[in-house]
Amino acid sequence: MSVDLDTTHLTDLPGVEVHRHDINDGLPVDGPFDLIHARLVLMHIARRAEVVTMLVDALAPGGWLVIGDFSARERHALSAPADADAELFDRIQDVGHAMGVRTGVSMTWAHDTQRHLADAGLTDLHATEHSFTTAGGTAGCLLHRNYVRQLARSLRAEGITDDEQARYGDLMLDSRFRAWFYQFVQTRGRKAQ
């Protein structure tokens, strides 16, 4: 089963049910499930701890819950065509993430997840962290570019000019630019048998 708010990019696969659904409203079908995987979801949900409890309740005995989210690890430019470009990247990152936090996104949740899984009674807990650098024109920078395009109006209201946003977009395509990307933290736990 696959669940998302927007299923337009999900293709039908044999044996996979696709559900357009908001996880805040519970699960679209009853479990129990042997595996539940929530990737880049809970950091965006205000009721994330309650949702974890719901997911744990939906696990079969011995079932696994795997949660992966980005953490608050600082993203910063490592190299850029000019010092002003590096400063612009860092500034837009700071402003954009501050906006996200004000709307309920948690950049600390990823490191708190293991505690929540333990509190929910899961065992065999384990977490890994992964991060990498990204260069202009590669997937990480293209994602940054896309985020800024989606937030253009809100960034403008925060004082980021159209010219600055355009320069940021160009920078995300420039192979001379490199930065640390988000740190991805994946945590897993198993329900007792």
N, C-alpha and C positions, 0 to 999 in steps of 0.2 A: 504494500500500500504506500502511496506517495500523497502527501498533503501539502497544499500551498494555497495562498490567497490568489495567486495568478498562475493558472495552469496552461496558459496559451503556448508555452514553449516546451511542454512535456508531451512526448509522443507515446502512443499506446505501445505497450510491450506485453508479450504473453505472460500471464500470471501476475501482472501489476495493476492494481486498481488505483486510479487517480481521482483524488477528491479535492474540489475547490472548497476550502473551508478555513475558518479562523480558529486557530488552536486555543484562543481565549474562550471559545465556546465549548470546550471539551474536545474529545476525539470524535471523528465522524462515524466510526464503527466501534463496537465493543471488542476488547481483547479476549483472552490474553495474548500478548505478543512475546516472542522469543528475543526480539531485538527491536529497540526503538532508537533512532538516530536523529538528533536535532542539530542541524548545522547552520550556524549564523542566524539563529532564530531568537533564542531566549534573551540575548543581550538587548533586543529591541522591544521586549514585552515587559510592561510594568509589573505584571503579576507573575514574574518568572519563577519565584519560589513556589507559588501555588501550582503552577503548571508542572514543575518537577514532581511534586507530590502526586498529581494526577497521572503523570507518565509512569511513575513507579507503581502506582496502583494497577495500571494496565499491563504490567509485565507478568508473564508466566513465571512460576517458580523456576529459579535458575536463569531467568532471562536477563539480558544486558541492556543498560541504558548508556548511550554514548552521546555526549554533548560537546560540540565544538563552537567556540566563539573567539572573536578578536579581543585582545587585551589592550591595556592602556600604555603599552610600551611606546615610548616616544618615537615618532616617525620624524626623521630629519634628513635634510639634504646632505649627501656626502660629497658630491661634486656637481657643478653647474657651470654654464658658460660664463656667468658673472656672479660676483658676490650678491648683487641685488636680486638675482634669480633665486639663489638659495634662500635668501631672506623672505622672498615672496612665497616660495613653497612652504616654508615653516609657518609663516603668518596665516596663510589660507588654511593649512592643516589645523592650526590652533583655533582659529575662528570657527571653522566647520565642525570640529569636534566639540567645542563649547556649545554650539547650537544644538548638536545631537544630545548632549547631556541634559540640556534644559528641556528637551522634549521627551526625556525618559530613557534614552539609550544609556546602558551601563558599560563603561569600558573597564570596570573592575570586576564584573561578574565572572569572567573567565577564570580568574584566580580564586574566586569564592565558590565555584561550582562543586569542588570536591567536598567541601564542608556540608553543602546542602545535600549532596548524595548520601553522605554519612548520616546526617540528621534524618534522612528519609529511610534509613535502615539498610542501605546497600552495602555490600562488602566487596572484597577484591578490588578496591579502588586503585586507580592508576591514572596519571595524567602525563601528557607530553606537551612540550612547547616547540613551535617551529617558526622560524622567521628567515627572511632572505632579503637581499637587496634587489631593487628593481631599477631598470634603466629606461630612459625615454624610448617610447615605441614598443615596449614589452607589456605583457598582460597587466602587471601591477600598476604601471603608470597609466595605461589606458583605463583601468578601473578608477583611479584617482581623477582622471580627466572627466570621466562620465559622471562621477559624483558631483563635481563642481558644476558641470553643465546642468544637472538636475536641481541644484541649489542656487542657481544664478540669481534669482530674485531675492531670496533670503540673504545671500552673501552681500548683495548690493545694499540691502537694508542695514547690514552690519559694517558698511563702509568700504567694502571691496569693490573697486570701480570696474566698469566694463572692460577698460583697457587692461587692468590687472588680471581679470579673469581670462581675457584673450591671451595674454602673455603666458599665464599658467597653462592654458590649453596647448600652446605651442611648445612650451617647455616639456610637457608630458610626451611629446613626440620627438624630442631632441635626444639623440643617442649620447650626447655629452653629459646629460643629466643622470645622476644616480642618487637613490635614497633608500633608507631602510623602509621596508613594507611593514604592514601590520604583523604582530606576533599572533599566531593562531594557537590556541590552547585547546587540546582535546582531552576530555575526562571521561572515564568509564567506570561503571560499577555494576555489580550483579545482585539480583534479588535472591534471598535465601531460598533453598529448595524445600 
